[in-house]
Amino acid sequence: MTGQGGDARRGAFRDRAEEDQAWLELVGRTGEAASHSTVYRLRLAGPAPRKLAALPKDHRPPDLERGREIIAGHWRFGSTRIETPIDRAPWGPPFPSLHFADRIHRFHWLRDVAAHGDAGEALARSLTASWVEMFGKWDGFAWRLSPTADRQVNLLSAGPWLLDGLDGPARESLLDLLARQARHLLASGGEEQEPRGRFRVAVATVMSGAVIADMPKALDAGLTMLEQECGQQILADGGHVSRSPEALAEALLDIQAVEDLLLRLGVNAPAFLTRLQPRMAAMLDFLGTPDGGLLADNGGGDGLTPGAPGARPASLRMAALAPHGAVSAKFTFARLTGYQRVQAEELTLFLDTGAGPQRLYGGQSHAGALSITVNDGPDRILGPCGAHADLEPALKDASRRTAAHSVLSLNREDSAIFSFEPLTGLRAPEGPASISAHRLEENEQYLLEGQHGGWRVRHGLIYRRRLYIAKNGARIIGEDSLSRPMSETAPASATEIPYAIRFHLHPDVQVAEGPDDRTVFLGLTKRQRVWRFRSEALLSVENSRYWGGGGSRATRQLVIRGKADSTADGSAPPNRVRWALSRIEPGV
């Protein structure tokens, strides 16, 4: 087995131990290896089921490209890649990083490999049997609660092809593993503190109790835990407490799978499962983009995975909405989830109007208050950098910063303060203070206006953003300003404070120089449209990264820099900057 991509990254670390420690610090307590006693591990032994009562259904779309790569012996998670001989498992030698090991032990890749017909299913069975032989009794890192829950759900949801294709000892070992994992989750699942991990522990425990005949306690305990987590994590408006669109889609798919499994087994599904879904589906539709994907924000990606060659990418959102038919969100402002949405003909604009959630639930949330995302039909123009699930924690941490969003940042500081949460071991954004937003509809345009006091204590300034969106979807005029409130009594931190207003472009957008240093042209690839970005201040085009898809893609960002007067009222430059994004009609 050979590794690629890890050497350059590890240049920043003195050794593997230092790299592992950095990973543990960024993922929190959920990354700590399970340290149960020998007696505890012995208690996980017991009779293995001879068969399962039913199998849950998983409607998540497979990543066909990743499946093809694995079949060819190429395994990639984040920036680390290893190569194995075809049909050989990637375990045996040590994994190149804890992050790589974490992702592989969760078995999300199983559906990707199995999606490639009989040959893919055969390889997926072989890899599963090999993993069970090596890790099936116990492994402190692989048997952490969150990866165990993911692995249990993925194995149970694989379908008849997995179990029916295994014979003799291999089949018995897999059934024994499923029973052991179920007992582990039932005995210790309550110890998981990371909210999304707790949700998956509940889902896995319900599924295990439903399909393994001699585990009725698991079903009852799992449903109790799942109802509790739904009550804490699903907001009254249907959003996820973390404010992540991707987390909402994942939760909805899990709830649907649990309800469907129980109904097929003739078990009365609890009312909360049915009650939650309509408002979750409506919010998911609200947070969707015209290309079928998701707003790539607050710890999540765009929800798109490559399909067959030449086909439209598969969509996590569309998979979650499929059972609900033609869902159409009737609202334009998600007060609790914290987003404003404007639909102006084919133009879709989101404004982030939410502060960080309660600290316990903000371990993956972002400091992106008042950032914008803009789409022209299926073309993504600008937005945040995003955070795909396979992204390394160090890059995920970078994606959470204000500078990774299309918004102003002051003095290179985040608009929210990241604070440590001891229960999860993660940092969560608190604030910004006094965030508010409102919208008006007047004549031929919409007006969105928001402000927050994220830098008021530190610098005595209020940030305000105004957006004027033409109803025909051909123009956005923006105004960003920093002002010192008349009531402010604290002394200014400095006479001049540097700021940067960033607009991160999607990597598919082509950038061309304009006639001056305040103008650039943006080419959209899907429909061959051209937009012009113009600023009243100097504009630079700089490098950026997009992490919302399956990897790390190079892209560009438009940046307006200046120095704010800490005593000014924000009505004129340099504390006020106006800019415009306009569609260039053919022939103009």
C-alpha positions as CSV (number, residue, x, y, z in Angstrom):
1,M,0.0,0.0,0.0
2,T,1.4,3.4,-1.0
3,G,0.3,6.8,0.3
4,Q,0.2,10.1,-1.5
5,G,-0.7,13.6,-0.5
6,G,0.3,13.2,3.2
7,D,3.9,14.2,3.0
8,A,3.4,17.8,2.0
9,R,0.7,18.2,4.6
10,R,2.7,16.7,7.3
11,G,5.5,19.1,6.6
12,A,3.8,21.5,9.1
13,F,4.1,18.8,11.8
14,R,7.3,17.5,13.4
15,D,5.9,13.9,13.5
16,R,2.8,11.8,13.2
17,A,2.1,12.1,16.9
18,E,1.9,15.9,16.6
19,E,-0.4,15.6,13.6
20,D,-2.7,13.1,15.5
21,Q,-2.8,15.5,18.5
22,A,-3.9,18.4,16.3
23,W,-6.6,16.2,14.8
24,L,-7.9,15.2,18.2
25,E,-8.0,18.9,19.4
26,L,-10.1,19.8,16.4
27,V,-12.6,17.0,16.5
28,G,-13.2,17.1,20.2
29,R,-14.1,14.3,22.6
30,T,-15.8,12.2,19.8
31,G,-12.3,11.6,18.4
32,E,-10.9,9.9,21.6
33,A,-10.5,6.2,21.3
34,A,-12.9,4.1,23.3
35,S,-11.2,2.8,26.5
36,H,-13.6,0.2,27.9
37,S,-12.3,-2.6,30.1
38,T,-11.8,-6.2,29.1
39,V,-14.9,-7.1,31.2
40,Y,-17.0,-4.6,29.2
41,R,-15.8,-6.0,25.9
42,L,-16.6,-9.5,27.0
43,R,-20.2,-8.4,27.8
44,L,-20.7,-7.4,24.1
45,A,-20.5,-11.1,23.3
46,G,-23.7,-13.0,22.9
47,P,-25.8,-15.0,20.5
48,A,-25.6,-13.8,16.9
49,P,-28.9,-13.6,15.0
50,R,-29.4,-16.2,12.3
51,K,-31.1,-13.6,10.2
52,L,-32.5,-10.1,10.3
53,A,-36.2,-9.4,10.4
54,A,-35.9,-6.7,7.7
55,L,-33.4,-4.2,6.3
56,P,-33.8,-0.5,6.5
57,K,-33.7,1.4,3.2
58,D,-31.1,4.1,2.6
59,H,-32.0,6.6,-0.2
60,R,-28.8,8.6,0.0
61,P,-27.3,8.9,-3.5
62,P,-24.0,7.1,-4.0
63,D,-20.8,8.8,-5.1
64,L,-20.2,6.9,-8.3
65,E,-16.9,8.6,-8.9
66,R,-15.5,7.6,-5.5
67,G,-16.8,4.1,-6.1
68,R,-14.9,3.8,-9.4
69,E,-11.8,5.0,-7.7
70,I,-12.0,2.5,-4.9
71,I,-12.6,-0.3,-7.3
72,A,-9.4,0.8,-9.1
73,G,-7.5,0.7,-5.8
74,H,-7.5,4.4,-5.1
75,W,-8.8,5.5,-1.7
76,R,-9.1,9.2,-1.0
77,F,-10.5,11.0,2.1
78,G,-9.8,14.7,2.1
79,S,-6.3,15.4,0.8
80,T,-4.9,12.0,1.7
81,R,-4.9,9.2,-0.8
82,I,-3.5,5.6,-0.7
83,E,-3.3,3.0,-3.4
84,T,-3.8,-0.7,-3.0
85,P,-3.7,-3.6,-5.4
86,I,-7.1,-4.1,-7.0
87,D,-9.4,-6.2,-4.8
88,R,-7.2,-5.6,-1.8
89,A,-8.3,-3.9,1.5
90,P,-6.6,-0.7,2.6
91,W,-6.1,-1.9,6.2
92,G,-3.2,-3.9,7.4
93,P,-0.4,-1.3,7.3
94,P,-1.2,1.7,9.6
95,F,-3.6,4.3,8.1
96,P,-1.9,7.5,7.0
97,S,-3.8,9.7,9.4
98,L,-6.5,9.5,12.1
99,H,-8.8,11.4,9.8
100,F,-8.4,8.8,7.0
101,A,-9.0,6.0,9.5
102,D,-12.1,7.8,11.0
103,R,-13.7,8.2,7.5
104,I,-13.0,4.6,6.4
105,H,-14.3,3.1,9.7
106,R,-17.7,4.8,9.1
107,F,-18.4,2.8,5.9
108,H,-20.1,5.7,4.0
109,W,-18.1,4.4,1.0
110,L,-19.9,1.1,1.0
111,R,-22.9,2.4,-1.1
112,D,-20.4,4.0,-3.5
113,V,-18.7,0.7,-4.3
114,A,-21.8,-1.4,-4.4
115,A,-23.5,1.0,-6.9
116,H,-21.3,-0.4,-9.6
117,G,-23.2,-3.5,-10.4
118,D,-22.3,-7.1,-9.6
119,A,-18.5,-6.4,-9.5
120,G,-19.0,-3.5,-7.1
121,E,-21.2,-5.6,-4.8
122,A,-18.7,-8.4,-4.8
123,L,-15.8,-6.1,-3.9
124,A,-18.0,-4.4,-1.2
125,R,-18.8,-7.8,0.3
126,S,-15.1,-8.8,0.3
127,L,-14.0,-5.5,1.9
128,T,-16.7,-5.8,4.6
129,A,-15.7,-9.4,5.4
130,S,-12.1,-8.4,5.6
131,W,-12.8,-5.5,7.9
132,V,-14.9,-7.7,10.2
133,E,-12.1,-10.2,10.4
134,M,-9.6,-7.5,11.5
135,F,-11.7,-5.1,13.5
136,G,-15.0,-7.0,14.3
137,K,-14.3,-8.0,17.9
138,W,-12.9,-4.6,19.1
139,D,-10.7,-1.7,18.2
140,G,-10.5,1.3,20.4
141,F,-10.5,3.8,17.6
142,A,-12.9,2.1,15.2
143,W,-15.4,1.4,18.0
144,R,-15.9,4.9,19.1
145,L,-19.6,5.6,19.4
146,S,-20.1,7.9,16.5
147,P,-18.3,5.8,13.9
148,T,-19.9,2.7,15.3
149,A,-23.4,4.2,14.8
150,D,-22.6,5.3,11.2
151,R,-21.2,1.9,10.4
152,Q,-24.2,0.1,11.9
153,V,-26.6,2.1,9.9
154,N,-24.6,1.7,6.7
155,L,-24.2,-2.1,7.1
156,L,-27.9,-2.6,8.0
157,S,-29.0,-0.4,5.1
158,A,-26.7,-2.1,2.5
159,G,-29.5,-4.3,1.3
160,P,-29.9,-8.1,0.6
161,W,-26.8,-8.1,-1.6
162,L,-24.5,-7.9,1.4
163,L,-25.8,-10.6,3.7
164,D,-27.2,-12.9,1.0
165,G,-23.9,-12.9,-0.8
166,L,-21.9,-14.1,2.2
167,D,-21.8,-17.8,3.2
168,G,-20.6,-19.7,6.2
169,P,-18.2,-18.1,8.7
170,A,-18.2,-14.7,6.8
171,R,-22.0,-14.4,7.2
172,E,-21.9,-15.5,10.8
173,S,-19.2,-13.0,11.6
174,L,-21.1,-10.1,10.1
175,L,-24.2,-11.0,12.0
176,D,-22.2,-11.3,15.2
177,L,-20.7,-7.9,14.5
178,L,-24.1,-6.3,14.1
179,A,-25.2,-7.8,17.4
180,R,-22.0,-6.7,19.2
181,Q,-22.3,-3.1,17.8
182,A,-26.0,-3.0,18.9
183,R,-25.1,-4.0,22.5
184,H,-22.3,-1.5,22.5
185,L,-24.6,1.4,21.4
186,L,-27.3,0.3,23.8
187,A,-24.9,0.1,26.8
188,S,-22.9,3.3,26.1
189,G,-24.7,5.4,23.5
190,G,-25.8,7.9,26.1
191,E,-22.1,8.8,26.6
192,E,-21.8,10.4,23.2
193,Q,-22.0,14.2,23.6
194,E,-21.6,15.5,20.1
195,P,-25.2,16.2,18.9
196,R,-25.0,14.8,15.4
197,G,-23.3,11.8,16.8
198,R,-26.0,11.3,19.4
199,F,-28.7,11.5,16.7
200,R,-27.0,8.8,14.7
201,V,-26.5,6.6,17.8
202,A,-30.3,6.9,18.4
203,V,-31.0,6.0,14.8
204,A,-28.7,3.0,14.8
205,T,-30.1,1.7,18.1
206,V,-33.7,1.9,16.8
207,M,-32.7,0.1,13.6
208,S,-30.8,-2.6,15.6
209,G,-33.7,-3.2,18.0
210,A,-36.2,-3.4,15.1
211,V,-34.3,-6.0,13.0
212,I,-32.5,-8.1,15.6
213,A,-35.1,-10.4,17.2
214,D,-33.8,-10.6,20.7
215,M,-33.1,-6.9,21.3
216,P,-36.5,-5.3,22.2
217,K,-34.8,-3.1,24.8
218,A,-32.8,-1.5,22.0
219,L,-35.9,-0.5,20.1
220,D,-37.5,1.2,23.1
221,A,-34.3,2.9,24.2
222,G,-33.5,4.0,20.7
223,L,-36.9,5.6,20.2
224,T,-36.8,7.4,23.5
225,M,-33.4,8.8,22.6
226,L,-34.4,9.7,19.1
227,E,-37.5,11.6,20.3
228,Q,-35.3,13.5,22.8
229,E,-32.7,14.4,20.1
230,C,-35.4,15.4,17.6
231,G,-36.9,17.7,20.2
232,Q,-33.5,19.3,20.9
233,Q,-32.1,19.4,17.4
234,I,-35.1,20.2,15.1
235,L,-36.3,23.7,15.5
236,A,-39.9,24.8,15.4
237,D,-39.5,26.2,11.9
238,G,-38.1,22.8,10.7
239,G,-34.5,23.7,10.6
240,H,-31.6,22.0,12.3
241,V,-30.3,23.6,15.5
242,S,-26.8,23.8,14.0
243,R,-28.2,25.9,11.1
244,S,-26.6,23.5,8.7
245,P,-28.7,22.6,5.6
246,E,-26.8,19.4,5.1
247,A,-27.4,18.3,8.7
248,L,-31.1,18.9,8.2
249,A,-31.1,16.7,5.0
250,E,-29.3,13.9,6.8
251,A,-31.7,14.0,9.8
252,L,-34.7,13.9,7.5
253,L,-33.3,10.9,5.6
254,D,-32.7,9.1,8.9
255,I,-36.2,9.8,10.2
256,Q,-37.8,8.6,7.0
257,A,-35.7,5.4,7.1
258,V,-36.7,4.7,10.7
259,E,-40.4,5.3,10.0
260,D,-40.4,3.2,6.9
261,L,-38.6,0.3,8.6
262,L,-41.1,0.3,11.5
263,L,-44.1,0.4,9.2
264,R,-42.8,-2.5,7.1
265,L,-42.3,-4.6,10.3
266,G,-45.9,-3.8,11.4
267,V,-44.7,-1.7,14.3
268,N,-46.6,1.5,15.1
269,A,-44.3,4.4,14.3
270,P,-44.3,7.1,17.0
271,A,-46.2,10.2,16.1
272,F,-43.2,12.5,16.4
273,L,-41.6,10.8,13.3
274,T,-44.6,11.7,11.1
275,R,-45.2,15.1,12.7
276,L,-41.7,16.4,12.1
277,Q,-41.3,15.6,8.5
278,P,-43.5,18.2,6.7
279,R,-41.9,21.2,8.3
280,M,-38.4,19.7,7.9
281,A,-39.2,19.1,4.2
282,A,-40.4,22.7,3.8
283,M,-37.3,24.1,5.4
284,L,-35.1,21.9,3.3
285,D,-36.8,23.2,0.1
286,F,-36.3,26.7,1.4
287,L,-32.5,26.0,1.8
288,G,-32.2,24.4,-1.6
289,T,-30.4,25.8,-4.6
290,P,-31.7,25.7,-8.2
291,D,-29.1,23.1,-9.2
292,G,-30.8,20.6,-6.9
293,G,-28.2,21.1,-4.2
294,L,-28.0,22.9,-0.8
295,L,-26.7,26.1,0.6
296,A,-23.2,25.0,1.5
297,D,-23.0,26.6,5.0
298,N,-22.6,26.0,8.7
299,G,-20.5,22.9,8.6
300,G,-22.1,21.3,5.5
301,G,-21.4,21.0,1.7
302,D,-23.5,21.5,-1.4
303,G,-25.1,18.1,-1.2
304,L,-24.2,17.2,-4.8
305,T,-22.3,14.0,-5.8
306,P,-21.1,13.1,-9.3
307,G,-23.6,10.9,-11.1
308,A,-23.0,8.8,-14.2
309,P,-20.8,10.5,-16.9
310,G,-22.7,13.3,-18.5
311,A,-25.6,13.1,-16.1
312,R,-26.7,15.7,-13.6
313,P,-25.1,15.3,-10.1
314,A,-27.0,13.3,-7.6
315,S,-28.6,15.4,-4.9
316,L,-28.9,14.7,-1.2
317,R,-31.7,17.3,-0.9
318,M,-33.8,15.7,-3.7
319,A,-33.3,12.3,-2.1
320,A,-34.7,13.6,1.2
321,L,-37.6,15.4,-0.5
322,A,-38.6,12.5,-2.8
323,P,-41.2,10.9,-0.4
324,H,-42.9,14.3,0.0
325,G,-43.8,15.0,-3.6
326,A,-43.9,18.6,-4.8
327,V,-42.7,20.5,-1.7
328,S,-42.7,24.3,-2.1
329,A,-41.6,26.5,0.8
330,K,-44.2,29.3,1.2
331,F,-42.0,31.6,3.3
332,T,-39.0,33.8,2.6
333,F,-37.6,34.3,6.0
334,A,-36.5,31.4,8.4
335,R,-36.4,33.3,11.7
336,L,-35.1,30.5,13.9
337,T,-32.9,28.9,11.4
338,G,-31.6,32.3,10.5
339,Y,-31.7,32.9,6.7
340,Q,-33.4,35.4,4.4
341,R,-34.1,34.2,0.8
342,V,-35.0,36.3,-2.2
343,Q,-36.2,34.7,-5.4
344,A,-36.1,37.2,-8.2
345,E,-37.0,35.4,-11.4
346,E,-34.0,33.0,-11.9
347,L,-31.8,34.8,-9.4
348,T,-31.6,33.2,-5.9
349,L,-30.0,35.1,-3.0
350,F,-29.5,34.0,0.6
351,L,-28.6,36.3,3.4
352,D,-27.3,34.7,6.7
353,T,-29.2,36.5,9.5
354,G,-28.5,34.1,12.4
355,A,-26.2,34.2,15.4
356,G,-24.4,31.1,16.6
357,P,-26.7,28.4,18.2
358,Q,-26.4,27.3,21.8
359,R,-22.8,26.4,22.4
360,L,-23.4,22.7,22.7
361,Y,-24.9,22.6,19.2
362,G,-22.4,25.0,17.5
363,G,-19.4,22.7,17.3
364,Q,-19.5,22.8,13.4
365,S,-21.3,26.2,13.0
366,H,-19.8,29.2,11.3
367,A,-19.1,32.9,12.0
368,G,-20.8,34.0,8.7
369,A,-23.4,36.6,9.9
370,L,-24.7,38.7,7.0
371,S,-22.8,36.7,4.4
372,I,-24.5,36.2,1.0
373,T,-24.9,33.4,-1.5
374,V,-25.9,34.1,-5.1
375,N,-27.1,31.7,-7.8
376,D,-28.3,32.5,-11.3
377,G,-30.4,29.5,-12.1
378,P,-28.3,26.4,-12.0
379,D,-25.1,28.4,-11.9
380,R,-23.5,29.1,-8.5
381,I,-21.9,32.5,-8.5
382,L,-20.7,33.3,-5.0
383,G,-21.1,32.1,-1.4
384,P,-19.1,30.6,1.4
385,C,-16.2,28.2,1.0
386,G,-18.3,25.3,2.3
387,A,-17.3,22.2,4.3
388,H,-17.6,18.8,2.8
389,A,-17.9,15.8,5.2
390,D,-14.6,14.3,4.1
391,L,-12.7,17.6,4.6
392,E,-9.9,17.5,7.1
393,P,-10.7,19.1,10.5
394,A,-8.1,21.8,10.0
395,L,-9.7,23.0,6.8
396,K,-13.2,22.6,8.3
397,D,-12.0,24.9,11.0
398,A,-10.8,27.4,8.4
399,S,-14.1,27.3,6.7
400,R,-15.8,28.4,9.9
401,R,-14.1,31.8,10.0
402,T,-15.7,35.0,8.8
403,A,-13.1,35.4,6.1
404,A,-14.3,32.2,4.4
405,H,-17.7,33.8,3.7
406,S,-18.9,36.5,1.3
407,V,-19.0,39.3,3.8
408,L,-16.9,41.9,5.6
409,S,-14.3,41.0,8.2
410,L,-12.8,43.7,10.4
411,N,-9.2,43.7,11.5
412,R,-8.9,40.0,10.5
413,E,-11.2,39.1,13.3
414,D,-14.3,36.9,13.3
415,S,-17.7,38.5,13.7
416,A,-18.5,35.9,16.5
417,I,-16.3,34.8,19.4
418,F,-15.4,31.1,19.3
419,S,-15.7,29.6,22.8
420,F,-14.8,26.1,24.1
421,E,-17.6,23.7,25.0
422,P,-16.3,21.2,27.6
423,L,-19.0,18.6,26.9
424,T,-18.0,18.1,23.3
425,G,-14.4,19.5,23.4
426,L,-15.3,21.7,20.4
427,R,-15.3,25.5,19.9
428,A,-18.6,27.1,19.0
429,P,-19.3,30.6,17.7
430,E,-21.1,32.9,20.2
431,G,-22.9,35.9,18.7
432,P,-22.6,38.3,17.0
433,A,-24.5,40.5,19.4
434,S,-27.5,42.5,18.3
435,I,-28.0,40.8,14.9
436,S,-31.1,41.9,13.1
437,A,-32.5,42.0,9.6
438,H,-35.6,43.1,7.8
439,R,-36.9,43.2,4.2
440,L,-39.0,45.5,2.1
441,E,-40.6,45.2,-1.3
442,E,-40.8,48.4,-3.2
443,N,-41.6,49.1,-6.9
444,E,-39.2,47.0,-9.0
445,Q,-36.8,45.8,-6.3
446,Y,-36.4,44.0,-2.9
447,L,-34.5,45.6,-0.1
448,L,-32.7,43.4,2.5
449,E,-31.0,45.2,5.4
450,G,-29.1,43.6,8.3
451,Q,-26.7,44.7,11.0
452,H,-24.8,43.3,13.9
453,G,-22.6,44.5,16.7
454,G,-20.0,41.7,16.5
455,W,-17.1,44.2,16.7
456,R,-18.7,46.8,18.9
457,V,-17.0,45.7,22.1
458,R,-13.7,45.3,20.4
459,H,-13.7,48.4,18.1
460,G,-16.9,50.4,18.9
461,L,-18.3,49.8,15.4
462,I,-21.6,48.5,14.0
463,Y,-21.6,46.6,10.7
464,R,-24.6,47.1,8.4
465,R,-25.3,45.5,5.0
466,R,-27.9,46.7,2.5
467,L,-28.9,44.8,-0.6
468,Y,-31.1,46.0,-3.4
469,I,-32.2,43.1,-5.6
470,A,-34.0,43.9,-8.9
471,K,-37.2,41.8,-9.3
472,N,-36.2,40.8,-12.8
473,G,-33.1,39.1,-11.3
474,A,-30.6,41.1,-13.3
475,R,-29.0,43.3,-10.7
476,I,-27.9,43.4,-7.1
477,I,-26.6,46.6,-5.5
478,G,-24.9,46.3,-2.2
479,E,-23.7,48.7,0.5
480,D,-21.5,47.7,3.4
481,S,-20.8,50.2,6.1
482,L,-19.1,50.4,9.5
483,S,-20.4,53.1,11.9
484,R,-19.8,54.2,15.5
485,P,-23.2,54.6,17.3
486,M,-23.9,58.0,18.8
487,S,-24.5,56.3,22.1
488,E,-21.1,54.7,22.2
489,T,-19.0,55.8,25.2
490,A,-16.1,53.3,25.0
491,P,-12.9,54.8,23.5
492,A,-12.1,53.8,19.9
493,S,-9.6,51.0,19.7
494,A,-7.6,52.7,16.9
495,T,-8.0,55.6,14.5
496,E,-7.9,53.4,11.4
497,I,-9.0,49.7,11.4
498,P,-8.4,47.6,8.3
499,Y,-11.3,45.7,6.8
500,A,-11.8,43.4,3.8
501,I,-15.1,42.6,2.0
502,R,-14.8,39.2,0.3
503,F,-16.9,37.6,-2.4
504,H,-15.9,33.9,-2.8
505,L,-16.6,32.7,-6.3
506,H,-17.7,29.2,-7.2
507,P,-14.9,27.3,-9.0
508,D,-17.0,27.0,-12.1
509,V,-17.1,30.8,-12.5
510,Q,-14.7,32.2,-15.1
511,V,-13.1,35.6,-14.3
512,A,-12.0,38.2,-16.8
513,E,-10.5,41.6,-16.2
514,G,-12.7,44.7,-16.7
515,P,-11.8,48.0,-18.2
516,D,-10.5,49.4,-14.9
517,D,-9.3,48.3,-11.4
518,R,-12.9,48.4,-10.0
519,T,-14.5,46.0,-12.5
520,V,-14.4,42.3,-13.4
521,F,-16.5,40.1,-15.6
522,L,-17.8,36.7,-14.4
523,G,-18.6,34.0,-16.9
524,L,-21.1,31.3,-16.0
525,T,-20.5,27.9,-17.6
526,K,-23.9,26.2,-17.5
527,R,-25.8,28.8,-19.5
528,Q,-23.0,30.9,-20.9
529,R,-24.1,34.0,-19.1
530,V,-21.9,36.9,-18.1
531,W,-22.2,39.1,-15.0
532,R,-20.3,42.3,-14.2
533,F,-19.0,43.1,-10.7
534,R,-18.2,46.7,-10.0
535,S,-17.1,48.4,-6.9
536,E,-16.7,52.1,-6.0
537,A,-13.4,51.2,-4.3
538,L,-10.3,49.3,-5.6
539,L,-11.1,45.7,-6.3
540,S,-8.6,42.8,-6.3
541,V,-8.9,39.2,-7.6
542,E,-7.2,36.7,-5.2
543,N,-6.9,33.0,-4.8
544,S,-9.5,31.1,-2.7
545,R,-10.6,27.5,-2.1
546,Y,-14.0,25.8,-2.4
547,W,-14.6,23.0,0.1
548,G,-18.3,22.5,-0.5
549,G,-17.9,19.6,-3.0
550,G,-16.1,16.3,-2.8
551,G,-12.6,17.8,-2.4
552,S,-10.7,21.0,-2.2
553,R,-11.0,23.0,-5.4
554,A,-9.0,26.1,-6.4
555,T,-11.1,29.2,-7.1
556,R,-11.0,33.0,-6.9
557,Q,-12.4,35.6,-4.6
558,L,-13.1,39.3,-5.2
559,V,-11.8,41.4,-2.3
560,I,-12.4,45.1,-1.5
561,R,-9.9,46.4,1.1
562,G,-10.0,49.6,3.2
563,K,-9.3,51.2,6.5
564,A,-12.3,52.3,8.6
565,D,-12.4,55.5,10.6
566,S,-13.3,54.3,14.1
567,T,-15.1,57.6,14.8
568,A,-17.2,57.8,11.6
569,D,-20.9,57.3,11.1
570,G,-20.7,55.1,8.1
571,S,-22.4,57.4,5.6
572,A,-19.4,58.0,3.4
573,P,-16.1,56.3,2.3
574,P,-13.9,54.7,3.6
575,N,-16.5,53.4,6.1
576,R,-19.1,52.9,3.4
577,V,-18.5,50.8,0.3
578,R,-21.0,50.4,-2.6
579,W,-20.8,47.6,-5.2
580,A,-23.0,46.1,-7.9
581,L,-23.4,42.7,-9.5
582,S,-25.2,43.1,-12.8
583,R,-26.1,40.6,-15.6
584,I,-24.8,41.6,-19.0
585,E,-27.5,40.9,-21.6
586,P,-26.5,39.5,-25.0
587,G,-25.3,42.1,-27.3
588,V,-24.4,44.6,-24.6
